């Protein structure tokens, strides 16, 4: 697996609150919580089935009929939630991204705002953990992404940039360019994780090693 465009966590698709689904038909008009719950349940079953089949057979070899057969759901219900197989794949991607963002931000916010080093360590550990957890599904949801990438629009990157900027402003971190430094740290983590996976996961403390590297980059000399 190579992380061409992003990194995240394994999809379990429990309690799905995908923005694609919620912004499609479930939120139109007055809310019907029972109907919405049934809709979310059927969407979840379709997503679980799709995840399984995409990993086993590949996206191109999986048909809508395959998905609805495994999910035990009518074809009309599929198209009620997702206009196409591609739309369902996008919903899986949105779930991966949302889960990854939440995992990192929750980990960082478990520490006080002034505790910059613990917050940085939490960011890196959550990033590594999330990346490794999503190993099996990464190429399914991001396989066609271009290699070019920037930090714009990613909450987890905004969190790291803000953290480094605060550290710079308070004299705790040495970082003339917080955005460049944050991008360097994240893309470095992804490169090391790819090497780690493709090398057969050698036995060394991956997350701790990466945190030490980041700390050495930011520590005041």
C-alpha positions as CSV (number, residue, x, y, z in Angstrom):
1,X,0.0,0.0,0.0
2,X,1.2,3.5,-0.8
3,X,-0.5,6.6,0.7
4,X,-0.7,8.7,-2.4
5,X,-3.1,11.3,-1.1
6,X,-4.3,10.7,2.4
7,X,-4.2,8.5,5.4
8,X,-6.9,7.3,7.8
9,X,-8.4,4.5,9.7
10,X,-10.2,1.2,8.9
11,X,-13.8,1.6,8.0
12,X,-16.1,-0.2,10.4
13,X,-19.1,2.0,9.3
14,X,-20.9,1.9,12.6
15,X,-23.2,4.8,13.5
16,X,-22.8,6.2,10.0
17,X,-23.4,10.0,9.9
18,X,-21.9,10.6,6.5
19,X,-22.3,14.1,5.1
20,X,-23.2,12.6,1.7
21,X,-26.1,10.6,3.1
22,X,-27.3,13.2,5.6
23,X,-27.2,16.0,3.0
24,X,-29.0,13.9,0.4
25,X,-32.5,12.9,1.4
26,X,-32.6,12.3,5.1
27,X,-32.6,16.0,6.1
28,X,-35.2,17.3,3.7
29,X,-38.3,18.8,5.3
30,X,-39.3,18.1,8.9
31,X,-37.1,15.5,10.6
32,X,-38.6,12.0,11.1
33,X,-36.2,10.4,13.5
34,X,-37.6,6.9,13.0
35,X,-37.4,7.2,9.3
36,X,-33.9,8.7,9.4
37,X,-32.8,5.8,11.7
38,X,-34.1,3.3,9.2
39,X,-32.4,5.2,6.4
40,X,-29.1,5.3,8.2
41,X,-29.3,1.6,9.0
42,X,-29.8,0.7,5.4
43,X,-27.1,3.0,4.2
44,X,-24.8,1.4,6.8
45,X,-25.5,-2.1,5.5
46,X,-24.8,-0.9,2.0
47,X,-21.5,0.7,3.0
48,X,-20.4,-2.4,5.0
49,X,-21.2,-4.7,2.1
50,X,-19.4,-2.4,-0.4
51,X,-16.3,-2.1,1.9
52,X,-16.1,-5.9,2.1
53,X,-16.6,-6.4,-1.7
54,X,-14.3,-3.6,-2.7
55,X,-11.5,-5.1,-0.6
56,X,-12.2,-8.7,-1.8
57,X,-12.9,-8.1,-5.5
58,X,-11.8,-4.5,-6.2
59,X,-14.0,-1.6,-7.1
60,X,-14.2,-2.2,-10.8
61,X,-15.1,-5.9,-10.3
62,X,-17.9,-5.1,-7.8
63,X,-21.4,-4.3,-9.2
64,X,-24.4,-2.7,-7.6
65,X,-26.1,-6.1,-7.7
66,X,-23.2,-7.6,-5.8
67,X,-23.5,-4.9,-3.1
68,X,-27.3,-5.2,-2.7
69,X,-27.2,-9.0,-2.6
70,X,-24.6,-9.0,0.2
71,X,-26.4,-6.2,2.1
72,X,-29.9,-7.8,1.6
73,X,-31.3,-4.6,0.4
74,X,-33.5,-3.7,-2.6
75,X,-31.9,-2.0,-5.6
76,X,-34.3,0.9,-5.2
77,X,-33.1,1.5,-1.7
78,X,-29.5,1.6,-3.0
79,X,-30.4,4.3,-5.4
80,X,-32.4,6.2,-2.8
81,X,-29.1,6.6,-0.9
82,X,-26.5,6.7,-3.6
83,X,-27.0,7.7,-7.3
84,X,-24.2,5.4,-8.3
85,X,-21.4,3.0,-7.2
86,X,-19.0,6.0,-7.5
87,X,-21.2,8.0,-5.1
88,X,-21.1,5.2,-2.6
89,X,-17.3,5.0,-2.9
90,X,-17.2,8.8,-2.2
91,X,-19.3,8.2,0.9
92,X,-16.8,5.7,2.1
93,X,-14.1,8.2,1.5
94,X,-15.9,10.9,3.4
95,X,-16.3,8.5,6.4
96,X,-12.6,7.7,6.3
97,X,-11.6,11.3,6.3
98,X,-14.1,12.3,9.0
99,X,-12.9,9.4,11.2
100,X,-9.3,10.3,10.8
101,X,-9.9,14.0,11.5
102,X,-11.9,13.2,14.6
103,X,-9.4,10.7,15.9
104,X,-6.6,13.2,15.8
105,X,-8.5,16.2,17.0
106,X,-10.0,14.2,19.9
107,X,-6.5,13.0,20.9
108,X,-5.0,16.5,20.8
109,X,-7.9,18.0,22.8
110,X,-7.5,15.5,25.6
111,X,-4.6,17.7,26.7
112,X,-4.8,21.3,27.9
113,X,-4.3,24.1,25.3
114,X,-1.1,25.2,27.0
115,X,0.5,21.7,26.9
116,X,2.0,22.0,23.5
117,X,4.5,19.1,23.6
118,X,1.9,16.6,24.9
119,X,-0.6,17.9,22.2
120,X,2.1,17.5,19.5
121,X,2.8,13.9,20.7
122,X,-0.9,13.1,20.8
123,X,-1.3,14.4,17.2
124,X,1.6,12.3,15.9
125,X,0.5,9.1,17.8
126,X,-3.1,9.4,16.5
127,X,-1.9,10.1,13.0
128,X,0.3,7.0,13.0
129,X,-2.3,4.8,14.7
130,X,-5.0,5.9,12.2
131,X,-2.7,5.4,9.2
132,X,-1.8,1.9,10.2
133,X,-5.4,0.9,11.1
134,X,-6.6,1.9,7.6
135,X,-4.0,-0.1,5.8
136,X,-6.4,-2.7,4.3
137,X,-8.8,-0.1,2.9
138,X,-6.6,2.8,1.9
139,X,-6.1,1.8,-1.8
140,X,-9.8,1.2,-2.2
141,X,-10.9,4.7,-1.2
142,X,-7.8,6.7,-2.3
143,X,-6.3,4.5,-5.0
144,X,-7.0,7.0,-7.9
145,X,-5.9,10.1,-6.0
146,X,-3.2,12.2,-7.7
147,X,0.2,12.4,-6.0
148,X,0.0,16.1,-5.5
149,X,-1.4,17.2,-2.1
150,X,-1.5,20.3,0.1
151,X,-2.6,21.1,3.6
152,X,-5.6,23.2,2.6
153,X,-9.0,22.1,3.9
154,X,-7.9,19.3,6.2
155,X,-9.0,20.0,9.9
156,X,-6.2,17.7,11.2
157,X,-3.6,19.8,9.4
158,X,-5.2,23.0,10.6
159,X,-4.8,21.7,14.1
160,X,-1.1,20.9,13.6
161,X,-0.4,24.2,11.9
162,X,-2.2,26.1,14.7
163,X,-0.3,24.1,17.3
164,X,3.1,24.9,15.7
165,X,2.2,28.5,15.2
166,X,1.3,28.8,18.9
167,X,4.5,27.2,19.9
168,X,6.4,29.6,17.7
169,X,4.5,32.6,19.1
170,X,5.2,31.6,22.7
171,X,8.8,30.7,22.1
172,X,8.4,27.0,22.8
173,X,8.9,25.8,19.3
174,X,11.5,26.7,16.7
175,X,9.6,27.0,13.5
176,X,9.9,29.9,11.1
177,X,7.2,28.6,8.7
178,X,4.5,26.6,10.7
179,X,2.6,25.5,7.6
180,X,5.7,24.2,5.8
181,X,6.9,22.6,9.1
182,X,3.5,20.9,9.6
183,X,3.4,19.6,6.0
184,X,6.9,18.3,6.3
185,X,6.0,16.4,9.5
186,X,2.8,14.9,8.1
187,X,4.2,13.9,4.7
188,X,7.3,12.6,6.4
189,X,5.1,10.4,8.7
190,X,3.2,9.0,5.6
191,X,6.5,8.2,3.8
192,X,7.9,6.4,6.9
193,X,4.6,4.5,7.3
194,X,4.7,3.4,3.7
195,X,8.3,2.2,4.1
196,X,7.4,0.5,7.3
197,X,4.5,-1.4,5.8
198,X,6.3,-2.4,2.5
199,X,9.3,-3.5,4.6
200,X,7.2,-6.0,6.5
201,X,6.7,-3.9,9.6
202,X,10.1,-4.3,11.3
203,X,10.1,-4.3,15.1
204,X,10.8,-0.8,16.3
205,X,8.7,1.8,18.1
206,X,7.3,3.6,15.0
207,X,5.2,6.3,16.7
208,X,7.7,7.1,19.3
209,X,10.5,7.4,16.8
210,X,8.5,9.8,14.6
211,X,7.6,11.9,17.6
212,X,11.3,12.1,18.6
213,X,12.1,13.3,15.0
214,X,9.4,15.9,15.1
215,X,10.5,17.1,18.6
216,X,14.1,17.4,17.4
217,X,12.8,19.5,14.5
218,X,10.9,21.9,16.7
219,X,13.0,22.1,19.8
220,X,14.7,25.4,20.5
221,X,18.4,25.0,19.8
